[in-house]
């Protein structure tokens, strides 16, 4: 798999508040100011280096990303994303690297297969409480918005949530894999318009044991222009 990796596009870290303050001071001594995410953690991908506070996850991601963050081993920590690798002592907190790659999914599961993935018991044991618990009117507005802006043909929010869930389930249940070229790793099984919360995999909120993941950005990350729509990214977690 190393042949696919050049210099990572982004380096992602999880720091405590104290460690973040130390990093800020270290960078300020070099004349570098960190950007702060205001509404969406993915905003910091647009900067050279930035951070997202714990409260940021609940601003506009209250019903999808926040439950994963709050249930993860990183709950209460600060996400830091940098275009350059941080030096010691901060290098030890590296969680993932992200790099765009040329990958075409060998297969996208049918709606029935997605339902089976979303109902997989191994996945359900990991699904956080509150995941996808959007108020009815908000769910309907999401479906209507995706149809109006992107032409998405989605019948109900329940159908959309099933796809969202199946995407995460494939990284936990590992039903659909890339093939030998990328080392048989799991991949996103939907396009960006039908995805939510790519941050779960991008920043390793699922604590994956995989060597790497092939992740497409969700529509929220595309809207804030953090990622390219439908592009696959090789997410490589640091083994600790």
ABEGO torsion letter per residue (X at the ends): XAAABBBBABBBBBBBAAAAAAAAAAAAAAGBBBBBBAABAAAAAABABBBBBAAAAAAAAAAAAAAAAAABAABGBBBBBBABBBBOAAAAABABBBBBBBBBBABBBBAAAAAAAAABAAAAAABBBGBGBBBAAAAAAAAAAAAAAAGBBBABAAAAAAAAAAAAAAAAAGABBAEAAAGGBBBBABBAAABBGAAAAAAGAAGBABABBBBBBBAAAAAAGABBBGBBBBBBBBBX
